[in-house]
Amino acid sequence: MTTDTQTEPKSKHHDRMALWMLLVVVAVTVAVFFWSSSQYQQGEGTEKTHVDGQGHLHVLGITLGKTSLKQAERILKSKSDVALYIYPQEHPKAGLKLEAFFPAIADHTKVVLLLDVGDKALKGIESRATIPHLYPDKVARMNLAPEDASLVHRATVRELTLIPNLTISPETLKARFGEPDRVQSLDKDRAQYMYDAIGLKAVVSKDEPPVLHFKNHGEIDADGGQ
C-alpha cells in the first residue's frame, strides 16, 4: 500500500515533465517560423512588419522604397552578390533588373532585393557591365563594372523576396497572415496567395521552397499579377 502511494506522485511528475517537453518542442517549432513573424530583432531594437503612414512596407527591418543596399547589408548582417539580370518576355520579371542576392541570412533563408537606381543610371550600368551569360532558363546575368559598386550600394531597395529554408503549407501561411485576398492556381503543384494590404504574394509548392515576394502596396498591379 505504501509503495503504490509513493509510485503515484512519481507517475504524475513524469506526466508533467512529458507535457513540459511537448510544450518546449511546440515553442521551438514556432520560433523556426521567425521569417514571417511580426517582429524582427535588430540589435536592441525591434522592427515590426507593417506599412507606415507614407505607404512604405517595413519587413525584416528594411523599408521598401527608402532603405539603401548598404543599409540593408548592415540590417541583414550579410554581404550581397549584385548583378544585372535580363529576364525574357515570358518571365514574370520580364526586362532588365538590378538585383542583390543574399545566399543565406541568419536561418539560411535566401533574400533577393530588387534595387531602384532610375532608368538612366540602369542603362549606364548595363553599358559598363560584362557580356551577358545566358542560363538554361533563358535568364541572362551581367556582372557589374567595379566603378559602379558605390552607385549600387546607394541604390534603394524597391522589392524584397524571401525564400525560407523550411516547408510552408497553405495552413501555416494563413495562420500567420490570415485569409488571402486572392488565391491563384499556377499549376497542379503550385498556388499563389495574395495579400494586398502588405503587398505580399506567396507561392507555395509541393516540391519547391516557398517564395514570399513583398512590394509596396501602391506598386501592386491592378489585377494582382506580377
KOLKE-678054 format. One record per atom (N, C-alpha, C): residue number from 0; residue in three letters; x, y, z. Coordinates in steps of 0.05 Angstrom, whole numbers, m for minus. Layout:
<recs>
(NUM ALA (X Y Z))
...
</recs>
This chain:
<recs>
(0 MET (17 m24 0))
(0 MET (0 0 0))
(0 MET (17 25 0))
(1 THR (38 25 16))
(1 THR (56 48 17))
(1 THR (71 51 m9))
(2 THR (78 29 m21))
(2 THR (93 30 m47))
(2 THR (75 43 m69))
(3 ASP (50 36 m70))
(3 ASP (32 48 m90))
(3 ASP (28 77 m86))
(4 THR (27 86 m61))
(4 THR (24 114 m55))
(4 THR (48 130 m64))
(5 GLN (72 119 m61))
(5 GLN (96 132 m69))
(5 GLN (99 133 m99))
(6 THR (89 112 m112))
(6 THR (92 110 m142))
(6 THR (74 130 m156))
(7 GLU (51 135 m145))
(7 GLU (31 153 m158))
(7 GLU (42 181 m162))
(8 PRO (54 194 m141))
(8 PRO (65 221 m146))
(8 PRO (87 221 m167))
(9 LYS (104 199 m167))
(9 LYS (125 198 m187))
(9 LYS (113 197 m215))
(10 SER (91 182 m218))
(10 SER (78 179 m244))
(10 SER (68 207 m253))
(11 LYS (55 221 m235))
(11 LYS (45 248 m242))
(11 LYS (68 267 m249))
(12 HIS (90 264 m234))
(12 HIS (114 281 m240))
(12 HIS (124 276 m269))
(13 HIS (125 250 m277))
(13 HIS (134 243 m303))
(13 HIS (115 254 m324))
(14 ASP (88 253 m318))
(14 ASP (69 264 m337))
(14 ASP (72 294 m341))
(15 ARG (78 308 m319))
(15 ARG (82 336 m321))
(15 ARG (107 343 m337))
(16 MET (128 327 m333))
(16 MET (153 330 m348))
(16 MET (149 326 m378))
(17 ALA (133 305 m384))
(17 ALA (127 300 m413))
(17 ALA (112 322 m425))
(18 LEU (93 334 m410))
(18 LEU (77 356 m420))
(18 LEU (94 381 m425))
(19 TRP (113 386 m406))
(19 TRP (131 409 m410))
(19 TRP (149 405 m434))
(20 MET (158 381 m438))
(20 MET (176 375 m461))
(20 MET (161 379 m487))
(21 LEU (135 372 m487))
(21 LEU (119 376 m511))
(21 LEU (115 405 m517))
(22 LEU (110 421 m496))
(22 LEU (107 450 m499))
(22 LEU (132 463 m509))
(23 VAL (155 453 m500))
(23 VAL (181 464 m509))
(23 VAL (185 458 m539))
(24 VAL (178 434 m548))
(24 VAL (180 427 m576))
(24 VAL (163 445 m593))
(25 VAL (138 449 m584))
(25 VAL (119 467 m599))
(25 VAL (131 495 m601))
(26 ALA (142 505 m579))
(26 ALA (153 532 m578))
(26 ALA (176 535 m598))
(27 VAL (193 515 m598))
(27 VAL (216 515 m617))
(27 VAL (207 515 m646))
(28 THR (186 499 m651))
(28 THR (176 497 m678))
(28 THR (165 524 m688))
(29 VAL (151 537 m670))
(29 VAL (140 564 m677))
(29 VAL (163 584 m681))
(30 ALA (184 581 m665))
(30 ALA (206 600 m668))
(30 ALA (220 598 m695))
(31 VAL (221 573 m706))
(31 VAL (233 569 m732))
(31 VAL (219 586 m753))
(32 PHE (194 593 m748))
(32 PHE (178 608 m768))
(32 PHE (183 638 m765))
(33 PHE (206 646 m754))
(33 PHE (210 674 m748))
(33 PHE (211 692 m772))
(34 TRP (217 681 m796))
(34 TRP (219 697 m820))
(34 TRP (193 711 m827))
(35 SER (171 700 m818))
(35 SER (145 713 m823))
(35 SER (132 725 m798))
(36 SER (147 726 m776))
(36 SER (136 736 m752))
(36 SER (132 766 m754))
(37 SER (117 777 m736))
(37 SER (111 806 m737))
(37 SER (134 823 m728))
(38 GLN (155 810 m717))
(38 GLN (178 825 m707))
(38 GLN (204 813 m717))
(39 TYR (223 831 m722))
(39 TYR (250 822 m730))
(39 TYR (270 836 m712))
(40 GLN (285 820 m697))
(40 GLN (304 831 m678))
(40 GLN (328 844 m691))
(41 GLN (333 869 m685))
(41 GLN (356 882 m696))
(41 GLN (371 897 m674))
(42 GLY (393 884 m664))
(42 GLY (407 896 m642))
(42 GLY (389 897 m618))
(43 GLU (386 921 m605))
(43 GLU (369 924 m582))
(43 GLU (341 932 m589))
(44 GLY (337 939 m615))
(44 GLY (310 948 m623))
(44 GLY (295 926 m637))
(45 THR (269 931 m641))
(45 THR (252 912 m655))
(45 THR (237 926 m677))
(46 GLU (239 915 m701))
(46 GLU (225 926 m724))
(46 GLU (201 909 m730))
(47 LYS (177 920 m731))
(47 LYS (153 905 m738))
(47 LYS (148 906 m768))
(48 THR (137 884 m778))
(48 THR (128 884 m806))
(48 THR (102 899 m808))
(49 HIS (103 922 m821))
(49 HIS (79 938 m823))
(49 HIS (82 959 m846))
(50 VAL (60 972 m852))
(50 VAL (60 993 m872))
(50 VAL (58 1019 m857))
(51 ASP (77 1038 m862))
(51 ASP (76 1063 m847))
(51 ASP (57 1083 m860))
(52 GLY (56 1107 m848))
(52 GLY (37 1127 m858))
(52 GLY (42 1137 m886))
(53 GLN (66 1133 m896))
(53 GLN (73 1141 m923))
(53 GLN (69 1119 m943))
(54 GLY (59 1096 m934))
(54 GLY (54 1074 m952))
(54 GLY (78 1056 m957))
(55 HIS (99 1059 m941))
(55 HIS (123 1042 m944))
(55 HIS (121 1017 m927))
(56 LEU (127 994 m938))
(56 LEU (126 969 m924))
(56 LEU (152 965 m909))
(57 HIS (151 957 m884))
(57 HIS (174 951 m868))
(57 HIS (174 920 m864))
(58 VAL (195 907 m873))
(58 VAL (198 878 m870))
(58 VAL (227 871 m865))
(59 LEU (232 854 m845))
(59 LEU (259 846 m837))
(59 LEU (276 871 m830))
(60 GLY (264 892 m821))
(60 GLY (278 916 m814))
(60 GLY (285 934 m837))
(61 ILE (277 926 m862))
(61 ILE (282 941 m886))
(61 ILE (256 956 m894))
(62 THR (259 981 m902))
(62 THR (236 998 m910))
(62 THR (237 999 m941))
(63 LEU (218 986 m954))
(63 LEU (218 987 m983))
(63 LEU (213 1015 m993))
(64 GLY (230 1023 m1013))
(64 GLY (228 1050 m1024))
(64 GLY (245 1070 m1009))
(65 LYS (258 1062 m987))
(65 LYS (274 1082 m972))
(65 LYS (302 1071 m964))
(66 THR (303 1045 m956))
(66 THR (328 1034 m947))
(66 THR (347 1029 m970))
(67 SER (372 1036 m967))
(67 SER (392 1032 m988))
(67 SER (404 1004 m985))
(68 LEU (418 994 m1006))
(68 LEU (430 968 m1005))
(68 LEU (451 967 m983))
(69 LYS (466 989 m980))
(69 LYS (487 989 m959))
(69 LYS (474 986 m931))
(70 GLN (452 999 m927))
(70 GLN (437 996 m902))
(70 GLN (426 968 m898))
(71 ALA (415 957 m920))
(71 ALA (404 930 m920))
(71 ALA (425 910 m912))
(72 GLU (449 912 m922))
(72 GLU (470 893 m915))
(72 GLU (477 895 m886))
(73 ARG (476 919 m875))
(73 ARG (481 922 m846))
(73 ARG (458 910 m830))
(74 ILE (433 914 m838))
(74 ILE (410 904 m824))
(74 ILE (410 873 m825))
(75 LEU (415 861 m848))
(75 LEU (415 832 m851))
(75 LEU (441 819 m842))
(76 LYS (460 836 m835))
(76 LYS (486 826 m826))
(76 LYS (499 806 m846))
(77 SER (498 814 m872))
(77 SER (509 797 m893))
(77 SER (516 814 m917))
(78 LYS (536 805 m932))
(78 LYS (543 818 m957))
(78 LYS (526 805 m980))
(79 SER (520 821 m1000))
(79 SER (504 812 m1022))
(79 SER (520 809 m1048))
(80 ASP (509 793 m1066))
(80 ASP (521 790 m1093))
(80 ASP (502 805 m1112))
(81 VAL (512 827 m1123))
(81 VAL (496 844 m1140))
(81 VAL (503 840 m1169))
(82 ALA (482 839 m1186))
(82 ALA (486 835 m1215))
(82 ALA (462 846 m1230))
(83 LEU (465 850 m1256))
(83 LEU (443 856 m1274))
(83 LEU (432 830 m1285))
(84 TYR (406 829 m1287))
(84 TYR (393 806 m1299))
(84 TYR (374 814 m1321))
(85 ILE (375 800 m1343))
(85 ILE (357 805 m1365))
(85 ILE (337 781 m1366))
(86 TYR (312 787 m1359))
(86 TYR (292 766 m1358))
(86 TYR (276 766 m1385))
(87 PRO (271 743 m1396))
(87 PRO (257 741 m1422))
(87 PRO (228 751 m1419))
(88 GLN (216 758 m1441))
(88 GLN (189 770 m1441))
(88 GLN (168 752 m1427))
(89 GLU (171 726 m1429))
(89 GLU (151 708 m1417))
(89 GLU (156 704 m1387))
(90 HIS (178 714 m1376))
(90 HIS (184 712 m1348))
(90 HIS (168 732 m1332))
(91 PRO (159 725 m1307))
(91 PRO (144 744 m1291))
(91 PRO (159 770 m1286))
(92 LYS (186 769 m1285))
(92 LYS (202 794 m1280))
(92 LYS (209 809 m1306))
(93 ALA (202 799 m1329))
(93 ALA (209 809 m1355))
(93 ALA (223 836 m1355))
(94 GLY (247 837 m1367))
(94 GLY (261 862 m1370))
(94 GLY (289 862 m1357))
(95 LEU (301 886 m1355))
(95 LEU (327 889 m1343))
(95 LEU (324 896 m1314))
(96 LYS (336 880 m1296))
(96 LYS (333 885 m1267))
(96 LYS (361 885 m1254))
(97 LEU (363 902 m1234))
(97 LEU (387 903 m1217))
(97 LEU (380 890 m1190))
(98 GLU (392 868 m1184))
(98 GLU (385 853 m1161))
(98 GLU (408 846 m1143))
(99 ALA (403 846 m1117))
(99 ALA (423 838 m1097))
(99 ALA (414 812 m1084))
(100 PHE (431 792 m1084))
(100 PHE (424 766 m1074))
(100 PHE (440 760 m1049))
(101 PHE (425 752 m1028))
(101 PHE (437 744 m1002))
(101 PHE (433 714 m1000))
(102 PRO (454 698 m1004))
(102 PRO (451 669 m1005))
(102 PRO (441 656 m979))
(103 ALA (446 669 m957))
(103 ALA (437 658 m931))
(103 ALA (440 678 m909))
(104 ILE (417 687 m898))
(104 ILE (419 704 m874))
(104 ILE (418 685 m849))
(105 ALA (411 695 m826))
(105 ALA (415 681 m801))
(105 ALA (405 652 m801))
(106 ASP (381 647 m812))
(106 ASP (370 620 m811))
(106 ASP (372 605 m838))
(107 HIS (390 614 m855))
(107 HIS (395 603 m881))
(107 HIS (372 609 m901))
(108 THR (356 629 m894))
(108 THR (336 639 m913))
(108 THR (350 655 m935))
(109 LYS (342 652 m960))
(109 LYS (353 667 m982))
(109 LYS (337 693 m985))
(110 VAL (350 715 m992))
(110 VAL (337 740 m995))
(110 VAL (346 752 m1022))
(111 VAL (327 762 m1037))
(111 VAL (333 777 m1062))
(111 VAL (321 804 m1061))
(112 LEU (337 825 m1065))
(112 LEU (328 852 m1065))
(112 LEU (328 864 m1093))
(113 LEU (306 875 m1102))
(113 LEU (305 889 m1127))
(113 LEU (313 918 m1121))
(114 LEU (333 928 m1135))
(114 LEU (344 955 m1130))
(114 LEU (334 975 m1150))
(115 ASP (329 999 m1141))
(115 ASP (319 1021 m1158))
(115 ASP (340 1043 m1161))
(116 VAL (351 1046 m1185))
(116 VAL (371 1068 m1189))
(116 VAL (361 1087 m1210))
(117 GLY (338 1083 m1222))
(117 GLY (328 1100 m1243))
(117 GLY (336 1089 m1270))
(118 ASP (320 1094 m1291))
(118 ASP (325 1082 m1317))
(118 ASP (351 1091 m1330))
(119 LYS (358 1117 m1327))
(119 LYS (382 1127 m1340))
(119 LYS (407 1114 m1327))
(120 ALA (408 1113 m1301))
(120 ALA (430 1101 m1287))
(120 ALA (432 1071 m1293))
(121 LEU (409 1058 m1295))
(121 LEU (408 1029 m1301))
(121 LEU (420 1024 m1328))
(122 LYS (414 1040 m1348))
(122 LYS (425 1037 m1375))
(122 LYS (455 1042 m1374))
(123 GLY (464 1061 m1358))
(123 GLY (493 1066 m1356))
(123 GLY (507 1042 m1344))
(124 ILE (496 1030 m1323))
(124 ILE (507 1006 m1311))
(124 ILE (509 983 m1331))
(125 GLU (487 981 m1347))
(125 GLU (487 960 m1367))
(125 GLU (509 963 m1388))
(126 SER (514 988 m1396))
(126 SER (534 994 m1416))
(126 SER (562 987 m1407))
(127 ARG (567 987 m1381))
(127 ARG (593 982 m1370))
(127 ARG (596 953 m1359))
(128 ALA (574 938 m1359))
(128 ALA (574 911 m1348))
(128 ALA (587 891 m1367))
(129 THR (592 867 m1358))
(129 THR (603 846 m1375))
(129 THR (584 836 m1395))
(130 ILE (594 820 m1414))
(130 ILE (576 807 m1434))
(130 ILE (557 788 m1420))
(131 PRO (532 788 m1427))
(131 PRO (512 771 m1413))
(131 PRO (519 742 m1414))
(132 HIS (515 728 m1392))
(132 HIS (518 699 m1390))
(132 HIS (490 687 m1389))
(133 LEU (483 671 m1409))
(133 LEU (456 661 m1411))
(133 LEU (453 634 m1396))
(134 TYR (433 632 m1379))
(134 TYR (427 608 m1364))
(134 TYR (407 591 m1380))
(135 PRO (404 566 m1372))
(135 PRO (385 548 m1386))
(135 PRO (356 558 m1386))
(136 ASP (349 573 m1365))
(136 ASP (321 584 m1364))
(136 ASP (317 609 m1380))
(137 LYS (338 616 m1397))
(137 LYS (338 639 m1414))
(137 LYS (341 666 m1400))
(138 VAL (348 665 m1374))
(138 VAL (354 689 m1359))
(138 VAL (384 694 m1363))
(139 ALA (391 720 m1369))
(139 ALA (419 727 m1373))
(139 ALA (430 744 m1350))
(140 ARG (454 738 m1341))
(140 ARG (467 753 m1319))
(140 ARG (490 769 m1330))
(141 MET (492 794 m1320))
(141 MET (515 812 m1327))
(141 MET (528 821 m1302))
(142 ASN (554 816 m1299))
(142 ASN (569 825 m1275))
(142 ASN (575 855 m1278))
(143 LEU (574 869 m1256))
(143 LEU (578 898 m1256))
(143 LEU (607 906 m1259))
(144 ALA (611 930 m1270))
(144 ALA (638 941 m1271))
(144 ALA (646 951 m1243))
(145 PRO (671 949 m1235))
(145 PRO (680 957 m1209))
(145 PRO (672 986 m1202))
(146 GLU (672 1004 m1222))
(146 GLU (666 1032 m1216))
(146 GLU (637 1037 m1208))
(147 ASP (620 1017 m1212))
(147 ASP (592 1020 m1205))
(147 ASP (585 1011 m1177))
(148 ALA (604 1000 m1163))
(148 ALA (599 990 m1136))
(148 ALA (587 1011 m1117))
(149 SER (598 1034 m1117))
(149 SER (589 1056 m1100))
(149 SER (560 1064 m1106))
(150 LEU (554 1066 m1132))
(150 LEU (527 1074 m1141))
(150 LEU (507 1053 m1132))
(151 VAL (514 1027 m1136))
(151 VAL (496 1005 m1129))
(151 VAL (490 1004 m1100))
(152 HIS (510 1010 m1083))
(152 HIS (505 1008 m1054))
(152 HIS (488 1032 m1044))
(153 ARG (486 1053 m1060))
(153 ARG (468 1075 m1052))
(153 ARG (440 1070 m1063))
(154 ALA (436 1050 m1080))
(154 ALA (410 1045 m1092))
(154 ALA (390 1037 m1071))
(155 THR (365 1045 m1076))
(155 THR (343 1040 m1058))
(155 THR (331 1012 m1063))
(156 VAL (324 999 m1041))
(156 VAL (310 973 m1043))
(156 VAL (281 978 m1050))
(157 ARG (273 967 m1073))
(157 ARG (246 971 m1083))
(157 ARG (227 947 m1076))
(158 GLU (238 923 m1078))
(158 GLU (222 899 m1072))
(158 GLU (240 879 m1058))
(159 LEU (227 861 m1042))
(159 LEU (242 841 m1027))
(159 LEU (229 814 m1030))
(160 THR (245 794 m1036))
(160 THR (236 767 m1039))
(160 THR (250 749 m1018))
(161 LEU (234 733 m1004))
(161 LEU (244 714 m984))
(161 LEU (240 686 m995))
(162 ILE (261 669 m992))
(162 ILE (259 641 m998))
(162 ILE (267 626 m973))
(163 PRO (248 620 m955))
(163 PRO (255 607 m930))
(163 PRO (266 579 m933))
(164 ASN (282 572 m913))
(164 ASN (295 546 m913))
(164 ASN (278 526 m897))
(165 LEU (252 525 m902))
(165 LEU (234 507 m888))
(165 LEU (208 504 m905))
(166 THR (194 483 m900))
(166 THR (169 478 m915))
(166 THR (146 494 m903))
(167 ILE (131 508 m921))
(167 ILE (108 524 m912))
(167 ILE (83 512 m925))
(168 SER (64 506 m909))
(168 SER (38 496 m920))
(168 SER (19 519 m923))
(169 PRO (m2 516 m939))
(169 PRO (m23 537 m940))
(169 PRO (m35 544 m913))
(170 GLU (m37 523 m896))
(170 GLU (m49 528 m869))
(170 GLU (m30 545 m852))
(171 THR (m4 540 m854))
(171 THR (15 556 m839))
(171 THR (15 585 m848))
(172 LEU (13 588 m875))
(172 LEU (13 615 m886))
(172 LEU (m12 630 m876))
(173 LYS (m35 617 m877))
(173 LYS (m60 630 m868))
(173 LYS (m59 636 m838))
(174 ALA (m47 618 m823))
(174 ALA (m45 622 m794))
(174 ALA (m29 647 m787))
(175 ARG (m10 654 m804))
(175 ARG (7 678 m799))
(175 ARG (m6 703 m810))
(176 PHE (m15 702 m835))
(176 PHE (m24 726 m849))
(176 PHE (m55 728 m852))
(177 GLY (m69 707 m843))
(177 GLY (m98 708 m846))
(177 GLY (m107 698 m874))
(178 GLU (m132 702 m879))
(178 GLU (m143 694 m905))
(178 GLU (m133 713 m927))
(179 PRO (m123 702 m949))
(179 PRO (m113 719 m971))
(179 PRO (m135 733 m986))
(180 ASP (m128 755 m1000))
(180 ASP (m148 769 m1016))
(180 ASP (m155 752 m1040))
(181 ARG (m135 738 m1051))
(181 ARG (m140 721 m1075))
(181 ARG (m121 697 m1074))
(182 VAL (m129 675 m1085))
(182 VAL (m112 652 m1089))
(182 VAL (m113 644 m1118))
(183 GLN (m89 642 m1130))
(183 GLN (m87 636 m1158))
(183 GLN (m72 609 m1162))
(184 SER (m84 591 m1176))
(184 SER (m71 566 m1182))
(184 SER (m52 570 m1206))
(185 LEU (m26 565 m1201))
(185 LEU (m6 569 m1222))
(185 LEU (m3 544 m1239))
(186 ASP (m4 521 m1226))
(186 ASP (m5 495 m1239))
(186 ASP (m15 474 m1219))
(187 LYS (m13 449 m1225))
(187 LYS (m24 429 m1208))
(187 LYS (m9 426 m1181))
(188 ASP (15 437 m1180))
(188 ASP (31 435 m1155))
(188 ASP (36 461 m1141))
(189 ARG (29 484 m1154))
(189 ARG (35 510 m1142))
(189 ARG (11 528 m1141))
(190 ALA (9 543 m1119))
(190 ALA (m12 563 m1116))
(190 ALA (0 589 m1105))
(191 GLN (m11 611 m1113))
(191 GLN (m2 638 m1104))
(191 GLN (m23 651 m1087))
(192 TYR (m14 659 m1063))
(192 TYR (m32 672 m1044))
(192 TYR (m26 702 m1043))
(193 MET (m45 719 m1047))
(193 MET (m41 747 m1049))
(193 MET (m53 763 m1026))
(194 TYR (m37 779 m1013))
(194 TYR (m46 796 m990))
(194 TYR (m40 825 m998))
(195 ASP (m61 838 m1007))
(195 ASP (m57 865 m1018))
(195 ASP (m48 886 m997))
(196 ALA (m58 884 m972))
(196 ALA (m52 904 m952))
(196 ALA (m22 906 m946))
(197 ILE (m7 884 m947))
(197 ILE (21 884 m942))
(197 ILE (38 878 m967))
(198 GLY (25 880 m990))
(198 GLY (40 876 m1015))
(198 GLY (54 849 m1017))
(199 LEU (41 828 m1007))
(199 LEU (54 802 m1007))
(199 LEU (41 783 m1027))
(200 LYS (58 769 m1042))
(200 LYS (50 747 m1060))
(200 LYS (67 724 m1051))
(201 ALA (54 703 m1041))
(201 ALA (68 679 m1032))
(201 ALA (62 655 m1049))
(202 VAL (82 643 m1060))
(202 VAL (79 619 m1077))
(202 VAL (86 595 m1060))
(203 VAL (67 577 m1057))
(203 VAL (71 552 m1041))
(203 VAL (70 529 m1061))
(204 SER (90 512 m1059))
(204 SER (92 489 m1077))
(204 SER (96 463 m1062))
(205 LYS (88 441 m1074))
(205 LYS (92 415 m1062))
(205 LYS (121 406 m1062))
(206 ASP (136 414 m1083))
(206 ASP (163 403 m1087))
(206 ASP (185 424 m1086))
(207 GLU (178 450 m1085))
(207 GLU (198 471 m1086))
(207 GLU (196 488 m1060))
(208 PRO (217 503 m1053))
(208 PRO (216 520 m1030))
(208 PRO (195 542 m1034))
(209 PRO (183 552 m1013))
(209 PRO (163 573 m1015))
(209 PRO (177 599 m1023))
(210 VAL (163 617 m1036))
(210 VAL (174 643 m1044))
(210 VAL (155 665 m1036))
(211 LEU (164 683 m1019))
(211 LEU (148 705 m1010))
(211 LEU (159 731 m1021))
(212 HIS (142 745 m1037))
(212 HIS (151 769 m1050))
(212 HIS (136 793 m1039))
(213 PHE (151 813 m1029))
(213 PHE (139 837 m1017))
(213 PHE (145 862 m1034))
(214 LYS (124 878 m1038))
(214 LYS (128 904 m1051))
(214 LYS (108 924 m1039))
(215 ASN (114 949 m1042))
(215 ASN (96 970 m1031))
(215 ASN (68 968 m1044))
(216 HIS (48 971 m1028))
(216 HIS (20 967 m1037))
(216 HIS (14 983 m1063))
(217 GLY (23 1007 m1065))
(217 GLY (17 1024 m1088))
(217 GLY (29 1014 m1114))
(218 GLU (48 995 m1113))
(218 GLU (61 985 m1136))
(218 GLU (49 958 m1146))
(219 ILE (29 948 m1131))
(219 ILE (16 923 m1139))
(219 ILE (m1 928 m1164))
(220 ASP (2 911 m1184))
(220 ASP (m14 913 m1208))
(220 ASP (m44 911 m1201))
(221 ALA (m60 925 m1216))
(221 ALA (m89 925 m1210))
(221 ALA (m101 897 m1211))
(222 ASP (m90 880 m1228))
(222 ASP (m101 853 m1230))
(222 ASP (m89 833 m1210))
(223 GLY (m71 844 m1193))
(223 GLY (m58 826 m1173))
(223 GLY (m37 809 m1184))
(224 GLY (m28 813 m1209))
(224 GLY (m8 797 m1222))
(224 GLY (20 805 m1213))
(225 GLN (40 797 m1229))
(225 GLN (67 802 m1222))
(225 GLN (74 831 m1226))
</recs>
